[in-house]
Amino acid sequence: MLVILLSLAIQVPVDVYGKLKVSGNKIVGSNGAPAVLHGVSLAWHNWWSQFYTASNVAYLASEWKVSLLRAAIGVEPEGAYLDDPDLGDKSATTVADAAIKAGIYVILDFHQHKINQDAAVKFFTKFAQKYSGVPNVIYELFNEPESATWPEVKAYAEVVIKVIHSFDPDALILVGCPQWDQKIEEPADSPITGYSNIAYTLHFYAGTHTQWLRDSGHNAINKGIAVFASEIGGMDASGDGPIATSEWNLWISWLKAHDISWAAWSISNKQETCSMVLPTSSANSPWGDNQLNEWGRLVRDLLISIA
């Protein structure tokens, strides 16, 4: 009995769920049961690459009990992927390799606001080849479409999905939707066809996005698509302002009720509510209570409580 209990105690998320896939409107594990992941997103790599370390990944997996990390590989700003693809590739590889070692899932997020199809094809070709068949790796094609319409995002996604699935046909792929991932009913009304394992991202910040967006998410799920909340926050959509505790709790309950995975924004040290590490703190973990802001402590404690 003791041996069995010890074995269960050291199970890691990828051992529990295995290869993820979309089944109907759910993301499920290899046993067919819903797979629900909880974690955090690193911030734009071009501004916070100092956080993209193997030791930070290991710390978040062991101490914060994350089952998921998101590597936000910035695309358009100065110094981001379009300017310096090598830094983007290095940051993504460091986080992905460390996540695989820790036995957790990792989202490689092409963190763009506009369509940069040629760069995306280059990025996802590299990583779909590198991690083909690795169950830990999830691909997010488009962080938050700012002005692109759903037909434009859909056409872009179909090109990139074809590339990824040519190397890794069973990969789980996340596709964004218009208006910073809030118009989730648009892909529900016209989903991508011809490919398996496609889920759609819904982003919210509880101080701005309230019941109306939960209603849209509910409608989209009822129309048959799988939803993944790859970026969420408890404050205003600006990333600043007070934490909207009541709305945040409603969102967490809603995510749980629908078996939706999520990643909270973000592991960074900017002077703003959504940056979990204080500006005076090191980019290198461990981070104690006096090195985290209120949001960082709230997310950490929530992750530990539901692990």
C-alpha positions in Angstrom: 0.0 0.0 0.0 2.8 2.5 0.9 4.5 1.8 -2.5 1.2 2.5 -4.3 0.7 5.8 -2.5 4.2 6.9 -3.1 3.8 6.1 -6.8 0.6 8.2 -7.0 2.3 11.0 -5.1 5.0 11.5 -7.7 2.8 11.3 -10.8 3.3 14.2 -13.1 0.6 15.7 -15.5 1.8 14.1 -18.7 1.8 10.7 -16.9 -1.8 11.4 -15.9 -3.2 12.6 -19.2 -0.7 11.5 -21.9 -1.4 12.7 -25.4 -4.1 15.3 -25.6 -6.8 15.3 -28.2 -10.1 17.0 -29.0 -13.2 14.9 -28.7 -16.4 16.8 -29.4 -16.3 20.0 -27.4 -13.8 18.7 -24.9 -10.0 18.2 -24.7 -9.4 14.8 -23.3 -6.4 12.6 -22.3 -5.3 9.3 -23.7 -7.9 7.6 -21.5 -10.8 9.6 -23.0 -11.6 11.5 -19.8 -11.4 15.4 -19.8 -7.9 16.8 -19.4 -8.0 20.1 -17.5 -4.7 21.9 -17.2 -3.9 24.9 -15.0 -0.8 27.1 -15.1 0.7 30.4 -16.0 2.0 32.3 -19.0 5.4 33.8 -19.3 5.3 37.3 -20.7 6.6 38.5 -24.1 10.0 36.9 -24.5 11.4 39.9 -26.3 11.0 42.0 -23.1 11.3 39.4 -20.4 13.6 36.7 -21.8 15.4 36.7 -18.4 12.4 34.7 -17.0 12.8 32.0 -19.7 15.0 29.7 -17.8 15.0 26.0 -17.1 15.2 26.6 -13.3 12.1 28.8 -13.4 10.2 26.2 -15.2 11.3 23.5 -12.8 10.4 25.8 -9.8 6.9 26.5 -11.2 6.3 22.8 -11.8 7.4 21.7 -8.4 6.4 24.6 -6.1 3.4 26.2 -7.8 2.2 22.8 -9.1 1.5 24.1 -12.6 0.5 21.4 -15.1 0.9 24.0 -17.9 3.3 26.7 -19.0 2.8 29.1 -21.9 5.8 30.6 -23.7 4.6 33.9 -25.2 7.0 34.3 -28.1 6.5 38.0 -29.1 6.4 38.6 -32.8 5.9 42.2 -33.9 7.5 44.7 -31.5 11.1 45.8 -31.8 13.5 43.0 -30.9 10.8 40.3 -31.2 10.6 37.4 -33.6 10.4 39.3 -36.8 13.7 41.1 -35.8 15.5 38.4 -34.0 14.1 34.9 -34.6 17.1 33.3 -33.0 16.2 34.7 -29.6 12.6 33.5 -30.1 13.7 30.0 -31.0 16.1 29.9 -28.0 13.5 31.1 -25.6 10.9 28.6 -26.9 13.3 25.7 -26.8 14.5 26.4 -23.3 11.0 26.5 -21.9 9.8 23.5 -23.9 12.7 21.3 -23.0 12.4 22.2 -19.3 8.7 21.5 -19.4 9.2 18.1 -21.0 11.8 17.3 -18.3 9.4 18.3 -15.6 6.5 16.3 -17.1 4.2 19.3 -17.7 2.5 20.6 -20.8 3.8 23.7 -22.6 2.1 26.0 -25.1 4.4 27.5 -27.8 2.4 30.7 -28.4 3.1 32.8 -31.5 2.3 35.9 -29.7 1.1 38.2 -32.5 -1.7 40.7 -32.9 -1.6 40.8 -36.7 -1.1 38.0 -39.3 2.5 37.2 -40.0 2.0 34.0 -42.0 5.5 33.5 -43.4 7.2 34.0 -40.0 4.6 31.6 -38.4 5.3 28.9 -41.0 9.0 29.2 -40.3 8.5 29.1 -36.5 6.0 26.2 -36.4 7.9 24.2 -39.0 11.0 24.2 -36.8 9.1 23.2 -33.6 6.7 20.7 -35.1 9.7 18.9 -36.5 11.7 19.2 -33.3 8.9 18.0 -31.0 7.0 15.6 -33.3 5.1 13.0 -31.3 6.1 14.7 -27.9 2.8 14.7 -25.9 3.8 17.8 -23.8 3.8 20.3 -26.6 0.8 22.4 -27.6 0.8 25.0 -30.5 -1.0 28.3 -30.2 -1.1 29.9 -33.7 -2.3 33.4 -32.9 -2.3 35.1 -29.5 -5.0 37.7 -30.0 -6.3 38.9 -33.4 -6.6 42.7 -33.0 -8.3 43.6 -36.3 -8.3 40.5 -38.4 -11.7 39.0 -39.2 -12.5 35.4 -38.6 -12.3 34.4 -42.3 -8.8 35.9 -42.4 -7.7 34.2 -39.2 -9.3 30.9 -40.4 -7.4 31.0 -43.7 -4.1 31.8 -42.0 -4.7 29.0 -39.4 -5.5 26.4 -42.1 -2.1 27.1 -43.8 -0.2 26.8 -40.5 -2.1 23.8 -39.3 -1.3 22.0 -42.5 2.4 22.6 -41.9 2.3 21.4 -38.3 0.3 18.3 -39.0 2.6 17.4 -41.9 5.3 16.8 -39.2 3.1 16.1 -36.1 -0.4 14.9 -37.2 -1.6 14.4 -33.7 -0.6 17.7 -32.3 -3.1 19.8 -30.3 -3.5 23.2 -31.9 -5.0 26.3 -30.4 -6.6 28.9 -32.8 -7.4 32.5 -31.7 -10.5 34.4 -32.6 -11.3 38.1 -33.4 -11.4 41.0 -30.9 -8.5 39.8 -28.7 -10.0 36.3 -28.4 -13.5 37.4 -27.3 -15.6 36.6 -30.4 -15.5 32.9 -29.7 -18.9 32.3 -31.3 -17.5 33.1 -34.8 -15.3 30.0 -35.0 -18.2 28.0 -33.4 -20.4 29.1 -36.3 -17.7 28.4 -38.9 -15.1 26.0 -37.5 -12.0 24.8 -39.2 -12.7 21.4 -40.9 -10.5 18.7 -42.4 -8.1 18.6 -39.4 -8.4 17.0 -36.0 -7.4 18.3 -32.5 -8.3 21.9 -33.0 -9.4 24.0 -30.1 -10.2 27.7 -29.9 -8.9 30.3 -27.4 -11.0 32.5 -25.2 -9.1 35.2 -23.3 -10.6 37.2 -20.5 -9.7 39.8 -17.9 -12.3 39.7 -15.1 -12.3 43.5 -14.5 -13.5 44.1 -18.1 -15.0 40.8 -19.4 -18.0 39.7 -17.4 -21.1 37.6 -17.8 -21.6 38.5 -21.5 -18.4 36.8 -22.4 -19.1 33.7 -20.3 -22.5 33.5 -22.1 -20.6 33.7 -25.5 -18.3 30.9 -24.3 -21.2 28.8 -23.2 -22.9 29.3 -26.6 -19.7 28.3 -28.4 -19.3 25.2 -26.4 -22.9 24.2 -27.0 -22.3 24.6 -30.7 -19.6 21.9 -30.5 -16.1 23.5 -30.3 -13.5 22.9 -27.7 -12.4 26.0 -25.8 -9.0 26.7 -24.1 -8.5 29.8 -22.0 -4.8 30.3 -22.8 -4.6 33.8 -21.2 -6.6 35.0 -18.3 -6.4 37.7 -15.6 -8.3 39.0 -12.7 -7.9 42.7 -13.4 -8.8 45.1 -16.2 -8.0 44.2 -19.8 -5.2 46.8 -19.6 -3.4 44.5 -17.2 -3.7 47.0 -14.4 -6.2 48.1 -11.9 -7.6 46.3 -8.9 -8.4 42.6 -8.9 -12.1 42.0 -9.6 -12.4 39.3 -7.0 -16.1 38.5 -7.4 -15.9 38.2 -11.2 -12.6 36.3 -11.0 -14.2 33.7 -8.8 -17.2 33.5 -11.2 -14.8 32.9 -14.0 -12.8 30.2 -12.2 -16.1 28.4 -11.3 -17.2 28.7 -15.0 -13.9 27.2 -16.3 -14.2 24.3 -13.8 -17.8 23.6 -14.8 -16.9 23.3 -18.4 -13.5 21.4 -18.0 -11.6 24.3 -19.6 -7.8 24.6 -19.2 -6.3 27.9 -18.4 -3.0 29.9 -18.1 -2.9 33.1 -16.0 -1.0 36.1 -17.2 2.0 36.6 -16.4 5.4 35.7 -15.0 7.1 39.1 -15.4 8.2 42.0 -13.2 6.6 45.1 -14.8 5.0 47.6 -12.5 1.4 46.5 -13.2 -1.2 44.3 -11.5 -0.9 41.4 -14.0 2.9 41.0 -13.6 3.2 38.6 -10.8 6.8 39.3 -9.7 7.5 42.6 -8.1 9.8 45.0 -10.1 12.3 44.9 -7.2 12.5 41.1 -7.3 14.9 38.9 -9.3 13.9 37.2 -12.5 15.3 34.0 -11.0 13.1 31.9 -8.7 12.3 31.1 -6.0 9.9 33.8 -5.2 8.6 34.2 -1.7 5.6 36.2 -0.6 7.7 39.4 -0.4 8.8 39.0 -4.0 5.3 38.6 -5.5 2.4 41.1 -5.8 -1.1 40.3 -4.8 -2.0 38.8 -8.1 1.1 36.5 -8.0 0.2 35.2 -4.5 -3.4 34.7 -5.5 -2.6 32.7 -8.6 0.1 30.6 -6.9 -2.2 29.7 -4.0 -5.0 28.8 -6.4 -2.7 26.6 -8.4 -1.5 24.8 -5.3 -5.0 24.3 -4.0 -6.3 22.7 -7.1 -3.3 20.6 -8.0 
